[in-house]
Amino acid sequence: MHLKEDGTGVIIKVRVQPRASRNQLAGIMDDALRVRITAPPVDGEANEACIKFLAEVFKVPRQSVQLVSGHTGRNKMIRIAGINAERILQMI
């Protein structure tokens, strides 16, 4: 899985599946963390839902999770501040 520590947090590769039946982590696919989100992929709803869900999963404030790239695609790079790669791997 693609994880990169940058000194104050971790950048993680995520593949989002919108319009799922429930929010959940769905394993690892092609070196990306697979995330299923109930929100539709319109007007940034799926992006916001993904950010909120990952904040809950990794037990960090919503402000600590930031979408770095992939605003319009399924593959995204997400930065999570205040956490390290080892902790993310333990929580998955």
C-alpha positions in Angstrom: 0.0 0.0 0.0 1.3 3.5 -0.9 2.1 5.4 2.4 4.5 8.3 2.5 5.4 10.1 5.7 6.1 13.8 5.3 7.1 14.9 8.8 3.8 16.0 10.2 1.6 13.2 8.8 1.1 10.7 6.1 0.0 10.8 2.5 -2.0 7.8 1.5 -3.3 6.6 -1.8 -7.1 5.9 -1.7 -9.5 4.4 -4.3 -13.1 5.6 -3.6 -16.2 3.7 -4.6 -19.2 6.1 -4.3 -22.9 5.1 -3.9 -22.0 2.1 -1.8 -24.5 0.5 0.6 -22.5 1.7 3.6 -19.3 3.5 4.5 -16.5 1.1 5.0 -12.9 0.2 4.3 -12.8 -2.5 1.7 -9.2 -3.7 1.8 -6.3 -2.9 -0.5 -6.4 -2.8 -4.3 -3.5 -1.9 -6.6 -1.5 -0.4 -3.7 -4.4 1.9 -2.7 -6.7 1.7 0.3 -10.2 0.9 -1.0 -12.9 3.0 0.6 -16.7 2.6 0.0 -18.8 5.7 0.5 -22.6 6.1 0.4 -22.5 9.6 -1.0 -22.9 10.1 -4.8 -20.0 11.5 -6.8 -21.6 14.9 -7.5 -20.6 18.4 -6.2 -17.8 17.0 -4.1 -20.2 15.0 -1.9 -18.2 11.8 -2.2 -14.9 13.6 -1.5 -16.3 15.3 1.7 -17.8 12.0 2.9 -14.5 10.2 2.3 -12.6 12.8 4.3 -15.1 12.6 7.2 -15.1 8.8 7.1 -11.3 8.6 7.2 -11.1 11.1 10.0 -13.4 8.8 12.0 -11.5 5.6 11.1 -8.1 7.0 12.1 -9.5 9.0 15.1 -8.2 12.4 14.0 -10.1 15.7 13.7 -11.8 16.4 10.3 -9.3 19.3 9.8 -6.4 16.9 9.9 -7.6 15.1 6.7 -7.0 16.9 3.4 -7.6 15.9 -0.2 -4.2 16.5 -2.0 -5.1 15.2 -5.5 -7.8 13.3 -7.4 -10.7 15.7 -6.8 -12.6 14.4 -9.8 -11.5 10.8 -10.1 -11.8 7.6 -8.0 -8.0 7.5 -7.2 -7.0 10.1 -4.6 -4.1 11.1 -2.5 -5.1 12.1 1.0 -2.9 13.7 3.6 -3.6 12.8 7.3 -1.9 15.0 9.8 -0.9 13.9 13.3 -0.5 10.2 12.6 2.3 8.0 11.3 2.3 5.2 8.8 2.7 2.5 11.5 -0.5 3.6 13.2 -2.4 3.6 9.9 -1.3 0.1 9.1 -2.4 -1.1 12.6 -5.8 0.5 12.2 -6.5 -1.0 8.8 
